[in-house]
Amino acid sequence: MKTTLQFAVLMAATMAMGPFAIDVYLPAFPVISADLGVAESQVALTLSLFIFGLAFGQIVGGPLSDRYGRAPVLLTGLFIYAATALMVAASQNLSWMISWRVIMAFGSGWIMVSVPALVRDNAHGKEAARLFSLIALIMFIAPALAPSLGSLLLWLGDWSLIFWFIAAYCILVGVLLWFKLLRHLPKRDSKHEPVAKLLTNYVQVLLHPIAWKHIVIQALGFSVLMLFVTHASFMYQGWFGLNNAQFSAAFATGVGLMGVMGIINRRLLLTYTPVQLLKIAVGLQLAALVVMNILLAFNSTSLWSFLPMMVIVGGTVGAIAPNNQAAYLEYFSQLSGTASALIGALQFIVSGTITTLSTLLVDGSITRITLAMLLICVPTCLATLSLPRAETAPQSPPA
């Protein structure tokens, strides 16, 4: 199957369901709180538990997609996602809402883990990295527009309309996936292995001499980004005194650079390997963090010196994530679902844990936030520098 814009759009629309389910209902927190008679902090549990449910769904769905094929697992995940979105919309109390959100996250994990596996099934090496860059570029639209869309839906109706919309979006994407892609996939030979074998496949991935380095890069690299997202409001508004409009513009600048980096990365992949570009991107991120921390240490930073460095830190993720994922999956032609599940789940678990701890440790200090980002970036850089050229690395044995 050729790597086409249509394929990239379908994969991006599918992959965006996880982030979309996180961001689109954020404006409705006060309304949900009032409607269900609970505090907003309790409503936030529907978000934090969703993250961990998403990770668990990927862990279970990845090996199943290797065994039974991409289409059955992806379609099942879409069904769970749409059905539970409707049940969330009908929830009359917080307990039921949390329960259905966790199940929704589980289905979302099955959806999200299928996308990298499908890319790996249809593209390799530079081609896969270029496709991941294009998918990431398109995906930036979802989290950027989701809160605004949620506000619009909230203006048109009550908060349940948001989840009706999510279900309708899932059904539409599912129909397009079936007619444009899934029904044309070749049937995959089922490997009638015991469940224990599906679990030991994870051990096989972890014991690969190179793959674990890519997992570290992905998990810690995503953690740097999530630290920024978690504390962006405090840094820009609390520390530098920006108003809402200025904060939105500053935040959008970083998202915009991620898109630009994705475009540049696609062009550079015509000449350089994913691993070469990964090393450059991580090095650039580390350099920006070093400069930022030096300026803060000498109290010589201003918004206009801080902002470019922070934009680079966030923007480089547009090159780090697709190149790292493409290089990592190149080792697992037979276990791409399991490999995708492992790197995706650990990315959410590690970043979720780090950002949660950061809220307790940074204590309202911008220097502690940037220092934490630097300390996380250093092992990411060391792991990246130790990577061989992906093209000369040995493949993993078949499952």
Disulfide bonds with the S-S distance in Angstrom:
none
